[in-house]
């Protein structure tokens, strides 16, 4: 149906004043649109073609989804769209997902967090083989305070295999590994600017952490790397002239690790901090600010760009994409979620620190059961100190095995991954208890990936409120069926919708009386 036919205006007419016509005309984002006055001079409408100059109140140029973010982001990373598929841990953000995003001229990160070194190495080999010299793909480097050696080994792997982009997440302090990735390969270009070998993203939710990535790497971390031969003197000197990361992803209320902060408060705060830090150090290139968390609808994506985001990072909703590394049953559970069907639960990787993450609560008991384990950990000094009645409950209702059996499984895991953890646990009963309880937290995520139906009530599925918003948005459309959800399709629909809503808001700010339907975008077969 054409815009003019929808408006009720005669065929061949160029101006529309009816609500339906205005809404339809506003959706033609790839064409210039004129704001026009009616014959009596009081009505305001739209026109897509040439109209008499005396009727034109203003003109808006075409608007493309590619233009929503910062152009420097697309130029820096060789992409067409300012959109990133985020790194969902344990390989839920699969190599297939990253490859599809790269081929669609977007950026995606493989979810290396939580995986053993060998699994990360296989994934990196796959991506290097499939994507070759492409520069628009990356891998996650997650802060691992309980396993610093693993973090270091993964960093070394990413550098050795030439991974072009690294996304650093869950960091509270800079570590040698993340600084090494940021500084390795720095050199002067022909124009005197510093050229990066590895482009670094930093996912942050606190201003103090953001400032560490916005600032140059401290000499206290650079000098030991030089002494160890991991950096040259020139690389260290150049690292003192540039920020650790030139892309700062502001993570608001998201699935997984989150501080539950609203994007509308957090992003402007960190953007202002970025401006102050860049002025302080006199950087020659802009540092880009991206938005993540709560981005499951075109409205949210448009709002993120309106707040000043150079790019958006979408995570939770991509878990239902066909390329995602979750079992069909877990995807179906996510497709039933509403915005309130989430809860906070202890994080396996930072269990002893009391760090929590956001998970799906509908259809799974994981959050409650994990919370009971952490409460027992806080209240007691060892497994042996736990009262018999509580012990029986935890063994029967949570672990599904005795403490002794669970310790043997835990011990077997750490014998393969890091035997030093076993020695530490045998010397520290409190740590042994933590490892036993962490077995449940770590296993629950794998059960959701593998589809262990006998442990369905224990599935740990990372999820934020945006999943519920996404489900309501796609209800009754082809995207309601997970079989139709590809990671690229989701991205293009979100971006197209964000552009449509941005155009509607532009028109409204110019005084056009838009009807409510102008502020909606319904996904169709093709974006």
N, C-alpha and C positions, 0 to 999 in steps of 0.2 A: 504493500500500500504506500502510495506516495505521500509526502508531507501535505501537499495541497489538497489531495483527495481526502486525507484524514481531517483536514481543517474544516471541511464543509464549504470551502471557497470554490468558485467556478474553475474548471480546468483552464490552465493558462494564466490564472491570477498569480501574482508574485507575493502578495502580502497576506499575512494571516493574523487574525485578532481573536479568534475563538480559543478557549482553553485547550481543546484537543489539538488544534493547529499549532499553537505556540509550543506545546509539549513535544509534538512530533518534529517541529522545525528545530527545536533546541537539541534534539538528538543527532542532528546532521553535523557532527562535530568536525568533520574533515572538510567542511566548506565554510567560506566566510559568511557571516550572518550580519544583517543590518537591523538595527533598532529603528523602527519607523513610527511616525505619528499617523493617526487616523485622519480622515477628511475633516473632522471637526476640530482637530488639533488637541483633543483631550485623550483619546484612546492611544494605547501603545501596543505595537505588535512587532512581528518579525518578517523579514524578507530574505530569501536566499539568492535572488538574482538582482539585476540592475533595477533601480527605482529612481524616481526623480530626486535630485539632490535636495530639494527643499523639504522632502519628507523624511530624510535620513537624520536621525538623532545621534547615531554613532555606529561604528562597525567593529566587530570582533573578527580577528583572523582565524584561519583554521586551527584546530587543536587536535594533536595526536597523542596517544598514550605515551609515545616515546619522549614527549616533551614535558612530562609532568615533574620529573625530578631535576637534579642538577646535571647539566651537560658535561661538566668536568668528570663526573662519575663514569658516564658512558665512555668518554674519551680515554680515561685512565685505564679502564679494564677491557676496552675493546668490545663493548656490548651495545646492543641497540636499545634495550629497555632498562630503566633504573629499578630493577627488580632482582631479588636474591631469594633462592630457596635455601632456607637455613639448615644448619647441621643438626639433625635429630640423632641423638646418641645411639650407641650399640648398632650402628649400621642401618638404622631405620631410614635415614637419608642415604639411599643406596648409590652404588656406582652408576646404575642405570638412570637414576634420577639426575645425578650430576651431568651425565653425558647428554641426556635429553635437553637439559637447560642450556648447556653449552652450544648445542646444535641450533637451538632456537634463539641464539644471540642474547642469552641472559647468563646469569651467574648462579652456580650452585655449589654447596659445600658437602662433602662426604662426612657423615657422622661418625668420626673415629672415637669419640668419647666412650669409655667403658669397654672397649675392645682390647683384646690381647695384641701384643706387638705383631705377631704373625698375621693376624687378620687385617690389621692396618696395612701391612706391607703388601699383602695380596691385593687389597683394594687399590692401593697406589699404583701397583704394577698394571692393573687392569685399566685404570684411567690414563696412565701414560701411553699404554698401547693403543687405546681407542681414540684418544684426543690428540695425540702427537704434540705438535707445537702450539696448539691452541692455548691462549692465555686467559681464557675466561672460565676457569674452574679452580676449585680449591679443596682443601681438607681442613678439618677442625683440629686444633691443638688445645686440649682442655687442661686446665690446671689440676694437677694430681698431687695434693699435699701428702697423701698417704703413700704415693708411689712416685717419688721424684725421679728415680732412675728410668721408669717407663716414660715419663714426660720427656726426659732428655733423649732417650732412644728414638722416640717418635719425631722429635724435632730434627735429630740428625738424619732420619729417613727422609723427611720432607725436603730438607736441603739437598741431600745427596741425589734424590730422584728429580730434583728441579720442579717441585710443585709450585706453580706460579703465584697462588694466593693462599694465605693461611688465615683462618679465623680463630682468634684466641678467645676462649670463653671460660667463665667461672673463676677468673683471676681476681684476687683481692690485693695482691702485691705482684710486682714484676719478679720474674724468676730468670735465672741464667738461660733457660731453654727459650723463653719467648723473646728475650733480647737478642739471643744468638740468631734466631730466625729473622728478626727485623733488621739486623746489622750486617749479616753475612752477604757479601757481594755488592755492597754499596760502592759506587764509583762516581767520579765527576764526568758529566757529559761534555760534549763539545761546546755547549753554551755556558758551561760553568755550574749548571745545576746538578744536584745530587740525583743520581739514577739508582732506583731500587731493583735488586734482583728478585726479591720476594716481597710482594705487596701484603701488608698486614692489616687485617680488620681486628678491631677490639670490641667485643660485646660487653657493655657495661650498664650498670643500673644505679651507680653511685657516683656523685661528682668527684670524690677523692680518688676513686679508681680511674675515672676518666682523665683526671689531671695527670696521672702517672703515664698513661699512654699518649697523652697530648704533648708531654714534655720530652726532651731528648733523654736517651737512656743514661742512667747515672754512671759515673766513672767507677763506682764500687762494684758494678756488674760487668762493665766493659773491660776493665783492666785484668781481672782474672781470666777472661776469655782470651785476651791477647797473650797472657802468660802461658796459657794452655795450648796455644797455637790454633785456637778455633777462630780467631779473628786476626786480621793483619792490623798493624798500627794505623794504616790509612783508613781502614774500615771503621775502626774505633773513633778516629778523629772526625770522620764524616757522620757517624752516628750521634755525635755530640752537637750536630748542626740541624738535625731533622727530628720530627716527632717519632716516637716508637711506632705509631700507627697513623696513617693518613686517612683512614676510614674508621670512624667511631660509631658503632651501632648502639643506639640507646634502646635498651630492652625494658619495656614496661611490663604490664601484667600478662605474663606468658605461661605456656606450659613448661614443665621441667623446672630448672633453676630460675627463680624469680624473686624479686622483692615486692611484687604486687603493687608497684607504683603506677599511677595514671600517666599515660604518655603526654597528655596536655600540660602536665606540670613538669615532668622530667625532661622532655626534649628541649623546651626553651631554656631551662636552667643550664643544661650541659652545652647548648649552643652559645649561650652567653659566656660560659667558662672557656669554650673553644676560642671565642674572639679575644678574650683577655690573654690567654696563654699564647696564641699566635702573635699578638702584638708584643708581648713580653720578649719572645725569642726572635721576632722578625723573620718568620718563615717566608720563603719566596713563593711557595705553593699553598693553595688553600687546603685546609683539612675538612673533609666532608663528614657530615652528620647524617646517619641513617636512622630509621625507625623500625622497631621490632616489638612484638607483643600486642595481642589484641587485634591483629589485622586479618579479619576473616570475611569482610564484606567490602564492596566498593566504597561505601560511606567512610569506613575506617581508613582505607588506603588514601582516599581523597583528603581526609582530615590530616593524615600524617604529612602529605605533601604540602598542605596549606600551612602546617606548623613550621615548614622550612626544611623538611627532610630531603636530602639529595637522592635517597634511595629507600626502598622498603625491603624488609626481610620477613618472609612468611614461613611459619614453621608448622604449628599444630595441625592446620587443616590439610597439609600435604601428607599427613600420615594416612589419610584415606585414599590417596592417589594409587593408581594401579602399580606404579613403580616402587611404592614404599615397602619397606621391609617389615611389615606387620602381618600377622595371620589374618585371613578373611573374617574370622569371628571377632577379633579385636577391632578391625575396621568397622564391622557392623555395629559394635558397641559405641564407637565414636559417632557413627551416623545417627544414633538415637539421642545423643547428648543435647542438653539445653544449656543456657548460659550459667545456671546455678549448679550444674552437675559436676562440680569440681571440688577438690579438697587439698589441703596441704599435708604432706607426709615427709618423714625423714628421708634424706638422700643417702644412698649407699656409699657414694664416694667421699662424703664428708659427715658420716654418721656421728663420729665422736665429737665433732664441732657443733652438732645440733642444727646443721644447715638443713633446710627443708626445700621441697620442690612441689610443684602443682601437678596433680594427677586427676584422672577421671574417677568419679565416685559412683556414678550410675552403673549398676551391674557388677561391681567388684567390691570386695571388702578390704582391698590392699591398704588403703589409707588408715583405717581403724586398726588393722592388725599390725602394721608397721609402727604405728604410734604406741601400741602396747609394748612392743619390743623396746622402743627407745625409753619409755617410762621405766621399764625394768632395768635397763642399762643405767639410767640416772640414779636409781634408788639403791643399787647394790654394787658391791665391789667385785663380784665374781659369779660365775654360774652356780657355784656351790652355795652361795649365800641366798639364792632365791628361794623363798618359802616353798615347801612341797606342793601346796594347792596351786600357787601361781605357776610353778614349774609344769605341773600336769596340764594346766590350761594352755600354756604357750606351746608345749610339745604337741598336744592334740589338735588345737584349733588354729595354730599359726604355722609352725614348722612342719607338721605332719610327720615328725620323727623325733626321737629322743635327742637330748642335748649331745649325748655321746655319738650317736649316729651322724648328727649334723656336723659335729666337729671333725669326724673322719672325712666327710665329704669336703668340708672346708679345707682341711689339711691337704687333701689330694689336689684341690684347686691351686693352693699356694705353692705346692711342690713344683708345679709346672710353671707358675707365673713369677713367683718371687719367694724362694725358700727362706729368706731372711725374716719374712713375716711370721713364719712358724717358730723360729727361735725367739723372736720378740714375744709372741703369744705365750710360749712356755715359761718365759721369765716374768710375764705380766698378766695375771689372771683377768684383770679388767679388759685388757686388749683382746685376750682370748674370747671373752664374752662378746666383745664388739664384732669380732670376725664371725662368730657363730650367727649372730643376729644379722650381720651384713650378708650372710649367705642367702637368707630369705629375700632381702631387698634386691640383691643382684639377680637371683634366680627368677624372681617374679617378672622382671622385664623380659628375660629370655623366654619364659613361658608364653608371654603375649606375642613374641616374635615367632616362636616355633609352633604355637597353636596347641599347647598342652591342655586339652579340654578338661582333664581331671583336676587341673588347678585353675580353672576359669575364674573362680571367686577370688583368686590371688593375683590376677593380672595387674601388673603395674603399667599403666598407659598414661604417658605424659599428655596433659591437656589443659588448655586455658579456656576462659569464657568465649573466646573467639570461635571455638568449634561449634558452640550452640548457635551463635549468630550466623555462621556459615550455613548450618543445617536449615535454619529458618529461611535464609535467603534463597537457597536452591530448591526448597520444597516445591514440588509440582513441576519442576523443570527437568531436562535431561540430566543435569548434574546431580539430581537426587539419587541416581543409581551410581554406586561406586565404580561400576564397570565403565562408566563414561568419564571418570575423573582421571585425567592425566595431569602430571605436574605442570606441563606447559599449558594445557587447556585452562586449568585453574588460574594460572598467572595471567593469561590473556583476557579471561573474563573479568578478573579483578581490575586489571588495568583499563580495559575498555569501559567498565562501569565507573571507575574513578574519573576518567576523562569526561564521561557524560555528566556526572554530578558536578564536576568542576565547571563545565560550561554553564550548567543551570545556575550555579552560584554566581558566576560572572554576570549573567544576565540579570539576576535578581539585584545585585549590587548596583546595576545601572538603571534600576527603577522599573523593570519589566514585571508585571503581575503574573508570575508563573503559577500554574496549578500544581497541586501536590504530586501528580503523576510525573511531572518533569523531574522530580528528585528521586526517581526509582530507576533501576536498571535490572531487567530480568534476563538471566543468562539463556541463550538460545543454543542451537546446534553448533554454530561456528562463531568464534569471537572475532 
